Amino acid sequence: MKKVLFFLPSISGGGAERVSIQFINFLLSAGYEVHIATFSADSNEHWLINNNNAKMILLNKARLSRNLFSIIKTIHKLKPNYVYSTFAHINFYLCLIKPILFFYQFKLIIREANMPFANIASSKYKMLYKFGYKYLYLFSNSLIVTSHVMRDEFKGINKCLLGKISIIRNPIDVSRIQQSSFSEERLFSEEYINLISVGRLTYQKGYDILINWFKDQDLSKFHLSILGEGPDANSLMTLVKNLGLEKSVTFLGFQENPYPWVAQADCLLLFSRWEGLPNVVLESLALNTPVLSSSTAGGIGEILELCNHPKIRIFDNVKKVDKKLRFLIEENKDFDQNLLPLEYSDSLIKKEFLKIFNSI
């Protein structure tokens, strides 16, 4: 039985973690032995792993810099056939040590979760990220990207990477999501048009932009609910208080099952400054919830092109949000319809993902 070792910061509610869990399930169902090494005990998504058959390893240090030797020791102990990572800083380190650990002969599969140019621009360590993407990624055996747009960015960074790149879109288990979305309870007041935003509360996700836009809306008509947790939670709550929006904006924190909320919302808003491929958009489309997203949300344009439906709209300027939102909320909602393009079905992506393991 071939052995796969995943390195993840945690198994929390982030999009990259959820995609990794889907990939873990693909491997388990195909007969691979899967080990997951995490930096944190935070594992609120562990229940999504099929039959809990993956073997967990807690490195017990929250930061990569404190796990450098633990990572090497874990590889030495397990001697995996494949090593997988999806966060750029971990990818860089694994690419760096792979030539040193050549005698273990493992294949390194890395996935990029965000657009590389945006990662470089937003990082405190711009030169490190430029060097990592341009040179260190060459030491991987396979580089997974989530869209053609991301592939083109890597082509601009280093054409030599093209031979390693596979486009694997985020897999969406439509049946599970739709079943999980059922709730007899009415979660929102029918007095309002209910807007929702879901994601980690960080600068990247642009919640400050969203809240500042929302303050200028007709608050007698709209209510905004924000699902998620993160380091910016307190500052965002303070911003809501300072703007006098406490009655119009609700922070719901982390929800283990966010799908009933998304299904019952009138529209999902995504104001991210940058993304790779936003999972929450794909899941919303699977629930037939209209989506209004910033154009900077990574592969959102590709989703729109494949979906080709008026219930997904993109804005490139906050001033254009109001008009696009009015159009979306006027659409009637059919809860039985699935707007997700077939290209994101988990059965199709499973075949594409497993093909990588058979070809390197």
N, C-alpha and C positions, 0 to 999 in steps of 0.2 A: 504493500500500500504506500503510495507516494505521500510525502509529508509537506504541508504548506504552513509557513509561519507568517502570521500577520503582526505587524507592529502598528499600534494605534495609541494615541494619547489616552483615550478612554472609550467606553461604549456608551456614549451619551446620546442626546437627541439631535445632534447635528446632521446635516445632509450627507456629508462625507462618511460619517459613521454608519448611517442607515444604508447607504450604497454598499459599504464594505460588508455589512451584515447580509445583504442580499447575495453578494459574491460568495461569502462564507457558506450560505445555504446551498448555492449552486454546487460548490465543491463537495460539500457533505453528501449531497444527493448523488453525486457522480462517483462516490467511493473514496475520496481523498481523506487523509487524516489531517485535521486542521487544528493548529495551536494559535491562540491569540495572546500576544504579550502587550499589556497596557501599562501606562505610566501612572494611572489613577484607578482607584476602586470604584469610581463613579460609573455605574453600569445600569442606568435606567432603561436601556434598550436590550438588555440581555435576553428578555423574554421573547424577542423576535427570532432568536437563533433556533432553528429546527431541532426539537428534542434535546436541546442543550448538549449536543454531542461534541461541540468544540471544546478543546481543553484550554482552560484559562491560566495565564501566567501573570502575576502581578509584580511588576518591577519596583513598584512602591516609591518611586520618586517622580514628582509632578513635572519636572522639566527634563528636556532632552539632555542638557549639559550634565545632569547628575546621573544619567543612565548610560553613558557612553560605554563603560566597561560591562555593564549588565547586558547590554545588547549583544556584545561580542560573546560573553559567557553563555547567553541563551542560544546563540547560533552554534557555539561549540558543543553545548550539551545535546541539542536536538538533532543537529546535522540535517537540516531540512533539505528537500529537493528544490523547494521554491521559497523565496522570501517576498512578501508583498507589503507595500506602504502607499499611503495616499496623501500625506501631508508633506509639503515641500521641504521643510527643515529636516524631517526624518529621512526623506528621500535623499537629500544631499549627503547626509552622514552615511547612509547605507551604500550609496554610490562611491563615497570616499574610501570606505573600508573594504569594499568588495575585492579590489585587486590584492589587498593585503591578506585576505582570507581565501585566496584562490584555491588552496588545497581542499576546501570544503565543497567546491564545485557546485554551489547552489545557483539557481537562476533567479535573477532579481527583476521583479515586475513592479514598476512604480506607476501610480496614477496621479495625474495633476488635477486637483480639485478646484482651482481658481485660474482665471486668465493670467498668464505669466507676466504680461506687461503691467497689469494692475497690481499684481503682487510686488513687483519691483518698485513701482511708483509709491506704494503705500508702506514699504518696509523701511525700518531704521537702518537696515543693513543692505542698501541697494547694490553695492559692489559685490557682496557675497551672493546675493540672489542672481545677479547677472552672470557671475562666474559659475554658479551652480547649474543654472539652466543651460548655459552655453557649453560647458566642459564636463561637469560632473555627471550630468544625465547621460553622457555617452557611455558610461560604465554600466548602465542598466542593460538588461536583455530585451526588455519590452517597456514601452512608454504608452500608457493608456491616456487618451484625451477624450473629452466628452462631446466635442463638436468640431465641425470643419473650421469654424472661426479660431478655435484654440490650436488646431493643427497648423493653420496658416501663421499664427503668431510664433509657434516654435520653428516653423520654416524660416521666418525672418530672423530668429535668434541664431540658428545654426542648421543649415540644410542637411548636415550629416545626420541629424536626428530623424529625418523622415523615414529611413529604413527601419527604425525601431517603433514607429508610431502605429497604434491601432485606435480607431475611433469606436469607443464603446459607450453608447449613451446610457444614462441612468435607467436602471430597470424599475418598472412600476408594476406591482402586483395589484391589478385593478380589482380582482375579486375580493382580496383581503381588505383592501381599503374601503370598498363599498359596503362590505359586511360590517366593518368596524365603525362605519359612519352612522349606523342606525341608532336612533335615540328617541324614545317616546316623550322625553322631556323637551319642552321648548326652551332653548338656551338663550335666546335673545328676545328682547321686547319687540312686539309687533308695532309699537308706536314709531319706530325709527327705521331708516334704511341702515342696515347693519354692515359695517365695513370691518374687515379683519386683516391682520398682518401676523405672520407666523415666522419665527426664526430666533436665532441667538441675538441677545441684546448687546450688539457691538457697533463700533463706528462703521464697519464695513456695510452693515445692513441699512444704514441711513434712516434710523428711526427719528433722529432729530429733524431731518428734512421732512419726514412724514408728519410729525406733530406740528411743526411750524406751518406746513401747508394746511393742516386740518383746522387750525385756529381761525382761518378765514372762511370756513364753510358755515352753512346755515345749521347751527347746532340744534335747532328745533326739529330738524329732519334726520340728521345723521348721528350715529354712535360708532365709535372706533374701539375695537377690542384688540389687544396685543397679547399674543401667546408666545411665551419663551422666557428664558432667564439668561443672565450674562453679566459681565463686568460693568456695563453701562446702565444697569437697572435703576440704581439710585439717582443718577444724574438725569435720566429720562423722566422719572417720577417727579423730580424737582422741577424740571422744565414744564411738565403738565400742570403742576401746582402754580408756578409763577405765571402761566398763561391763563389761569382760571378755568382749566378744562377738566377738573376732577369729576364732574358729573357726566362728561361727554366722552371720556377716555377711560377704559378699564384695562388694567394689567392683570392678566389671568395666570401668569407664571407658567411654569412648565406643565404641560398636559401629556401624560403618558399616551393617551389616545386623543389626538387633536382633530380627528376626522369628523366627529359630529359637529364641532364648531365650524369647520370649513364648509361642510355640506349645508348648514343652515344659514350661512352668511350670504348677503346679497352680492358681495364682491370681495375678492382678495386683492390687497394692495402690496406691491413690492417696490420699495424705494431704494434698493441696494445701490451703493456706490460702485461695487463690482461683485461679480459672481463667476462661477464656472458654468454650471448648468443647474438652475434653481429647482430643486426637487419639489418644493412646495407648489410651484406653478404646475408641474406635471400632475401632482396629486389632486390639485384643485380641478384641473381639467377632467380627471377621472371621475370626479364628483359633480361635474357640470356646473361648477361655480365660476362665474366670470372672473377674469384676471386683468388687472391693470398694472403694468410693470414699467420700470425705467428701462431705457434702451441700453444702459450700462450693465444690465444683469446677464453678462456672459452670452450663453447660447440662446437667449430669449428670441432673437430674430429667427433662428433656425426652427425653434418650436412653432413660431407663428407661421413660418413658411410651410411646415409640414401639416400643421393643424388647419390653416386657412379657414378660420371661423371667426365671425364677428364678436364672439364672446371673449376673445383675447385681444387686448389693445396695448400698444407700446407708446410711451411718451419720451421725448428727448429733452423736454423743458417742463419744469413744474407748472409753468403758466398754462400749459396745454392740458393739464390733468382734468380740470373741471368739465370741459366739453366732452372728453372721452369717457369720463365717469357717468355723465348724464346719459350718454348713449347706452352704456352697459346696463345700467339699472332699469332701463326701459324695456330690456329684453325679458320675455317670459322664461321662467326656469322650469325645465323638465328634469326631475330628479333621476329618471331612469336612463337618461342619455349619458353616454361616455364620449367625451370630446378628445380623449387622448389619442394621438396618432399611433398607429400600429408599430411604428419604428421604436417605440419605448416599451413594448410589451416584454414582460420578464422572460417568456419562453423563447423569444427571438434572441434577446440579449444573452441569455444563458448559453446558447450555442456559440455565439460570437466570443464570449468570455472564455469558455472552456477550450475553444480552438487555439487560443494563445498558449495554453499549457501544453498542448500537443504539438506545437510548432517550434518551440524554442529549446 
